[in-house]
Amino acid sequence: MRIILVWPLDGEIDEFEAGLAASGAGIMRYSSGAEALEAVREHRDIMLAVIAEKFADMTGLELVQKILAVNAMIGCAVVSQLSAEDFHEESEGLGILMRLPANPGGESAAELLTHLKRIGLIAQINRVDL
């Protein structure tokens, strides 16, 4: 299983990335929406996309829409500084698995993996003791 981490080059998320990598999943990192879309087209084994709030070429929510148009089976977690209510309004119908805080770290990675385990997606990943 692969996870794509779509994050601007100036974003520092090493701790979050390490937390995801502890699951045993292969992590591929991209810095733009266009690069991530190309990866989604090329790699059919991507199960999860973790997406920053904004890129130079599109917003995170726009990227989710484009990813789902290519492969609707990819789960998405998106960073957002919006309130829970506003995020729900903006993302309604996109099936986003989880909203992440602005600067996710190891704790956010653990929360995401726990959520994936709870909904059954993590069965695709090596067992992780959370």
Secondary structure as UniProt FT lines:
FT   STRAND          2..6
FT   TURN            9..10
FT   HELIX           14..21
FT   TURN            22..24
FT   STRAND          26..30
FT   HELIX           33..42
FT   TURN            44..45
FT   STRAND          46..51
FT   HELIX           60..70
FT   TURN            72..73
FT   STRAND          75..79
FT   HELIX           84..91
FT   TURN            92..93
FT   STRAND          98..100
FT   HELIX           106..119
FT   HELIX           121..124
//
